Amino acid sequence: LLRPPGHLAQHQLGHVGGRRDQHQTGNAVAALAAELTREADAGLATVKEGLKQTDSADLLELEARVYEDQGKEGPTVTHKRGTVTYAPSKDVAKENAFKKERTERALDAYLKLSVKRTDDADPAMKIAELLNTLERHEDALKAWEQGGKNFPSDSRFPLGQAETLVRLKRDDEAAQYFQAALLLNPRIA
């Protein structure tokens, strides 16, 4: 049975997009994310069309994931029909600009998602991580701190704050946050 590219994404978009404002990241969302990662550009067009029709947190999350993956991989990596292709970079500056732009788009999508999912720590985590990726460390520290206030029992926030402080060569402050993270979750030692 042959299906046109993006068939799975369009089929599942109707299913996922129909759930309004539900915090649901089940099998359909995971399958759609995999499809979008494989055929990112076609999938992103489908998601953007879906976001015009419905205000779905699930679709925002998918958009953010794809942009985040593209920000990590760059334009020289393509996913198509289950195959990953790597091409040598011909213009490193252009590739880095692409990665930065896609990471900024991912950040924007996660910011929108965090407004919809105020009870979910994952968007707040991604925001802080992406700010670090963009080398906006002071903003990342604020994001880690806010996440720690919103989710005080989640050890990932003081740990992330400590790692950011280490990047900024503020080791004494970082030690305090490492200790706080260990108190919340001794398994991270």
Secondary structure, 3 states (H helix, E strand, C coil): CCCCCCHHHHHHHHHHHCCCCCCCCCHHHHHHHHHHHHCHHHHHHHHHHHHHHCCCHHHHHHHHHHHHHHHHHCCCEEEECCEEEECCCCCHHHHHHHHHHHHHHHHHHHHHHHHHCCCCHHHHHHHHHHHHHCCCHHHHHHHHHHHHHHCCCCCHHHHHHHHHHHHCCCHHHHHHHHHHHHHHCHHHC
